[in-house]
């Protein structure tokens, strides 16, 4: 079983991207041991803090470094990745040349009320993480448009065909991790 760090690019407790992440974690509990990371208290990147990292930053960096892979679930803010997510990526890229993204298998998804989902934010995130040495799963791309009824009243993914598609995404991520030498299965 692989240990997966999950980073949601929203601070809102009611974020549809957080609901998506929780749905994926529920569906993939047989494949992965999940660790949802909080960005709530991660300060803006400030190199003056690097000598004595805040506990929230140290926890983020350690969790990403120790994970077999990272699932990033991003909203799209004004056709951009959210600032909170960019900030987390930046912290985990430091110090230069020794960041946590180097050689790390990554998967990206997201959901938005817009027709193209989070395609633009995901493209930016893919480019950035590749630049930082991350091994970003190229497909399937999962850019979801949230429509009424996408989640049921309990917050679970309602549509069976979407659940099937997302299970294929999770299976692809497991194969992606297995295909890269940086990945190491955790014994559970």
C-alpha positions, 0 to 999 in steps of 0.5 A: 500500500502506498502512502499518499499525501493529499493537498487541497488548494482551498482553505474552505472547510466546505470546498467542493475540491475538499469534497472531491478529495474526500471522495477519492480518499474513500474510493481509494482506501484499498489502494492507498493510505491517505494523509490529508495535509492542512495548509490552514496555518502555512505562512506565506513563503519568506526566506527569512523563516528558512533557518527556523521553519514554522511547525506548519511548514516543517510538517508540510515538507516532512509529509510530502518528503515521506509520501510515496506520492502526492495527490493535488486537488486544485480549485481555479481562481481567476484562471489561475492556481490558488495562491494557497496552493502556489505557496505550498508548492513554493515552500516544498521547493526550498531550499533550491535543489533540495526540494521535496518535489524532486522525483516525487510521483504526483497526480493532479485533479480538481473541480469547478462550477465552470464548464472546463473545470480546473483545466487552466489551473491544472496546466499551470500546476503541471508545468510548475511541478515538472520544472521542480522535478516532480514526476507528474502523471500526464493522463488521465486528466481529470478536470471536473465540472460541478453540476447539481447532483454531483455530490449527494446530500452526505457529500459523496460522489453521486454519479456511478459513471463518474465514480468509475472514471475516478476509480480508473484515475486512482488505479492509474496513479497507483501504476504511475507510482509503481513505475517510478524508481523513486516510489517505495511501497509502505508495508502495512 
